[in-house]
Amino acid sequence: MTSDMWTVAIQVLLYHQ
């Protein structure tokens, strides 16, 4: 698993609020 993908996913989810 790559932590980078999680970082991007979290940023997108937070930005999509």
N, C-alpha and C positions, 0 to 999 in steps of 0.2 A: 504493500500500500504506500502511496506517496502522500506525504503531508501537504505537499504543494497543492494537490487537487482539493484537499479539505480547506486550505487557506482561501483558495479562489472561491470555492462554493460558499463559504461563510461570508466572505466579502460581498458576493453577489446577493446572497439572501438578506444581509444587513442593508445593502444599498437598495434592495427592492422593497424596503418597508414603506 
